[in-house]
Amino acid sequence: MKKMKLTVFLLLTGIISSTHLLAEASDGTNLIKLTDSDVSSIQVIRLKGTDDSRIFRMTDGYDERIIRKVINWINTSSPSEQATELEADKVPLLLKINMTNGNLITLEPAYNCKGRLIKRCTPVDGEIVLTKNKNKIRFTSQELYDWINVGWKYEPVGPTKEELLEETLFTRYFSVIEKDFPDFIMCPRIDSVERIKGDKRRHLVIASALNYSGHHAPSYDRVIFTLIDTPENGIKIIKIRKKSNVSEKETLKQCRW
């Protein structure tokens, strides 16, 4: 009877222990489950060689798409049973994930090291170590591994907020000159915006653009128009000026090339 009780006790202990380990594994897995609302920005930093670095922000429309891609790679990764400890001087790249709650998550390419006195470390293709709140988890994601090592450098850079604002305003203002200048939609620019008597709702605007049909290279024509934008009168053009065959220097300045 005592032997049976001991056997039952050992079985229960094993079950409890296994359950505990599963809980720990579940907790570990949860370390790499993120949502879009959790992340404010990510930054890749090269720790060796050149001082390359790039930050991607959720507030930027182009960067947001890239961040969502990285989050998906993390969430769909596979756990690895390899060691999570890293040799600090071996890691050439670091991905920082800045959380909206102020916390920080870091991801580093994983290495396997051998030897006691002299350690020899080699990178493991496709494997990454994630650190969150001093807890480490190692996982496999070939896409994310390749992106951290190389891919981030080739992500497209979208237009600045100023450029987007210019295009938005120009679209609004172009509607009033479209009849006479339908081809002037290339490289739109808002050259200046001034408040009329300091009123935030009334503006004096100078805008310009090149003619898209200017395939008669090497030169383009440029139109510059001045208008008044007010709530009571809408958009009213007060001056239009056309410059033919503008110089290459002026063309480059217009298009920010």
N, C-alpha and C positions, 0 to 999 in steps of 0.2 A: 504494500500500500504506500509506504514511504517512497519507494522507487517510482511508483506511478505519479505521486504528487510532485516529485522532483522533476519528472519528465514534463508534466503539464506546466509547471512553473517555468521551465526552460523554454518551452514552446511559446508561452505567453510573453516571456521576456523577449524572445526573438521577434514575435509579431510586433510588440510595442517598439522595439528597436528599429525594425524595418519601417514601421509607420513613421517614426521620427525621422529616419533618413529620407523617406519619401517627402516628408514635409519640408526638410531642409532643401531637397532638390527642387521642390516646388517653389520655395522662397527664392532659390538661386535663379530659377528660370524667370521669375517675376522681375528680376533685376533688369532684364532686357526686353521688357514690354513697355513701349512708349506710345503715346498718342500725340497727334499734331499740336494739341493745346499745351502739352507738357514742355515743348521746346521753344525757346526764343531765338536761338541762333546756334550755329556750329562753326568751328574754326579748325582748319588744318594747319599745323605748324611743323616745319622741317627742323629737326633738332640738330642735324648734322649737315655739313656741306654749306650750300647756299641758304640765305635767310628767307626762303620762300614761305609765304603764309597767305591764307585767304579766309575771309569770314563770309558766311552766308546767313542772311537774316530773314526771319519769317515775315517781316514787314515789307520785304521786297517781293514783287510778284514773280520774278524769275527765280530768285533764290528759294522761295517757298516750295516750288516744284522740286527742286534739288533736295531740299531737306526732307520732304515727304518720301522721296526715293530712298534716302539713307535710313529713315525710320523704318520703312518697310523691310529693308535688308536686315536690320537688327531684329525686328520682330519675327521674321521668318527664318532666322538662323538655326543651326543645329548645335546642341551642346557638345562640348569636347571633354574627354576625360584626361587630357594632358594636364601637366602642372601649370598653375596660374602665375607662379612667381617669375618675375622678369629680371634680367640683368639690366640695371638702369642705364649703363653706358652703351648698351647694344642697340637700343631702340632709336631708329633714325627719324620716325614720324609719330606725330601725336594728333589725334582728333579729339577736340573738346566739344562737348555738348552742353551749352548753357541752358539751364532749365528756367522756366518762368517763375518757379518758387525760390530761385537764387542758388539752388544746388548745382553741382558740376559732375558730369560723367565724362570719363576719359576712355579712349580706345587706342590700343597700341597693337601693331603687328606682333604675333606670338613667335617665340623662339624656344627651341629645345637645347638645353645645355648639358654637357657631359664633363666629368672630371671634378676633382676636389681642389687640389692646389692650383691647377691651371684649367680653367673652364673654357671649353670650346662650344660656342653657341652658333646655331644655324637657324635661319628663319624657316618657319613652317608655312608653306604655301596654303593660302585660304583660311588660316586660323588667326583669331584676334582675341586679345584679353581686354575685357571691359572692367572698369573700376567705378563703383558707386558706393559712397559712404564707407570707404575703406574695404568694402567687400569686392572680391574679384571673381569673375566668371569667364571661362574660356569657351569660345564657340567658333563654329565654322560658317563662313559666308564668303565664297569666292568672289562674288560681285563687290561686296564691301571691301574686301582685302585689296582687290585691284584698284578700287576707287581711291582708297586712302593712300596707296603707293603712287598712283599715276593719274587716275581719272579726274580728280578734282581740278587739276591744272588746266584741263581742256573743257571745263564747263563754260557755256556761253555767258557773256556778261550783258545784261539787259540795259536798256537806256536808263539814265538817271531820272529822278523824280522831276527835276527841272525840265528835262527834255520831254517827258510825258505831259507835263503841264503845258509846255509850249505847243505840242501837237493838239492837245485838247482845245486850248484857246484859239489856235489857228483854224481848227475845224469850224469853230463857232463864227469866227470873223470872215473866213473865206467864203461863206455862203452869200455874203453881200457883194462880193466882187467876182463871183464865179461866172456871171454872164459875160463879162468883158475879158476875164483872164482865166479861162478854164484849165489851162495847162500849167499854171504856176502852183504846183503842189509838191515840188521836190525840195527837200531840206527846209521845211518851214521853220521860221524863227520868230520869236517875240523879242524884238530888239530892246524895247523899254516899255514899262508900265508905270504911269504916274497917277496918283490920286488927284482928283480935281478938288481943290480947296480942302484937302485932307479927308475928304469923304470916302469911306471904305466901299461905297456902292457905285461910285462914279470914277471912271478912269479915262485917261488919255493914253492911247496905245499906238506904238509904231511896230509894224510887223513886216516881214519880207519872205520871199521864196524864189526859187529858181524854176524855170520852165522845164517840165518833165519831157516835153517834146524836143528838147534841145539836143537831138541826136546829130545835129550839124556840128559835131565836135570840131575844134577843141574848145569852143566857148559856149557859154549859156547866157541867157537874158535873165535879168533880176527885176522883180517888181517890189517896190517899197510903198506901203500905204499907211496913212495916219488916220486914226478914227477916234471917235468918242463913244464910250459905252456907258449908258445911264439907264436906270430903271424906267424912267418916264418916257424916254425917246428911243430906247433900244440902241442898236448899232448905227452910227452915222459916220460915213466916211467924209473926211474934210480935205484929204489930199492923196493923190496917187502919183507915183513917179516910177518910170520904167527905165532901166539901164540895159542897154544892149551890149552884147559881147563883153561881159565882165571878165576881168583878169583871172588867171589861174589862182593867184593868191587870194582874191576875194571869194572865189568859188570854194576853196578849201576852208576859208574862215566860215562861210555860210553853212557848210556841211560838217564842220568840226573834224575834218579829216587830218 
